Each structure stands twice: as C-alpha cells, then as structure tokens.
Amino acid sequence: MISFHHVSKTFYHDSTIEALDDVSFSMNKGDFYFILGPSGAGKTTLMRILYRDLKPTRGQVIIDGKNIGKMKEKEIPNLRRRVGVVFQDFKLLNDRSVFENVAISLLVQGEDKYEINRRVMRALDQVELTDKRDMNPRQLSGGEAQRVSMARALVKEPEILVADEPTGNLDPDLADNIMDQFDAINRRGTTLLVATHDYRTVQRYDFPCIVLKDGRLIEGPTRDPDHLRPFVGVYGEED
C-alpha cells in the first residue's frame, strides 16, 4: 500500500541539510509501524512527505501504485482525504467547540449537515468523547485534547493515519490510553504510522519498528527487542 523507494529530502538554508537520505521501506494495508529516532532523525520529514506537505528531493513515494511526488496540485486534496494526521501539539481551534473542531474538514469539503453530524459523532464515539462535543478545547485535559485531534483525523474516514509523537506531552497513563485508541483503530483496518521516542510503548505493543538516525534508515522494520535495545535512551524531542 505504501512504499518509500530511495527517498531523500534536502533542505537548503544557511547550509545544506539532508533530512532524509536514501530511505526505503514498504507497508501493507492494515499494517501498524512505529518510527523511532532521536531529535533530527527525520521522523517528521518522512511523515510530511507521506501526506504531501513536502515533496522528496530524490526517490519515490508510492501509495496504491501512484507516485505522490508527481501528483498535480489539484490531486493533493484527495490524497489528504485518504491520509489522516494527528499532531503532537493538537492544533485545535480554541474559538470552536469540540464538535466544530472535528467537523471543520467536512465543512471545507462541502458535506451536508446530516453527513457532518453523522460522521463527527461517529468519530467522537470512536475516541470516547461524545459527551464532550459542546465543550471548548481549553476545558479539556491533555489526553482529551489529543483524542479530539484523533477524531478530527478519523472523521475523514482515512485509509492511512499518521501520528507525529502523539503521546510526547502526556503522562504514561494518558499515553497508554491514546495508544489503546490507535490499536483499536488499526484493528478496524486503518493503516497506521506512529512516530515515538517512548521505548516503553514500543515494547508494550510489539508492532514493527523502523529506526531513523541522521536521516538514514538504520534498522527495521523489526520487532526484535535485541535490535532495538541499543537505541533506548537516545531519543529526544520530535525533529
């Protein structure tokens, strides 16, 4: 379903930065992969390429047989309906209710009120927040705000869900709750790619991991804890 073929991404600022360097891996429909790596490893860059917020400098990213790097601008909105994104910092609108935050992408698509209500309430039910629909994001706990961010991604009914350090700002109990939600979403057939620096989470869920360092894929996909153990303690903030 998803294939990275020798993907590199170079940024040109005061100096040349190779954010990704010759990265290749594949995922089948319904897979769940973790991406591990220290700060600056390239995790966020990889995800931004996947939902076409960035184009690779070299190589190809294929989703269902289509090279997304060569998509025309008019094709990108359709890709982003298929790929949901969950951010670490939630990116919720504090002047909107929980319901309105989740509904916003459907409003942009021009869906009718009945369809918006049906899909928003279904997404909120998936993350167990139907009773928070009328609340303001400022009234929510960190875990609840992250679940609203998940519902906002799920309301598009995506085939692929990517999450960039979704538990990075949460305590262990809340992080476990969020990961349980992702596990349930994956069991319903959604393909997931989750960036994390939390080795405890990786051990608990036993999904394949790919490890990035300095923009290169240095391990994986693997479930072998002996292969992952050397990377424990090297993880930092999101790149």
PyMOL commands that set and color helices and strands:
alter all, ss='L'
color gray80, all
select helices_A, chain A and resi 43-50+68-70+73-82+98-109+113-126+130-132+137-139+142-154+172-187+199-205+225-231
alter helices_A, ss='H'
color red, helices_A
select strands_A, chain A and resi 2-12+16-27+32-36+58-63+66-67+83-86+160-164+191-195+209-213+216-222
alter strands_A, ss='S'
color yellow, strands_A
deselect
rebuild
show_as cartoon
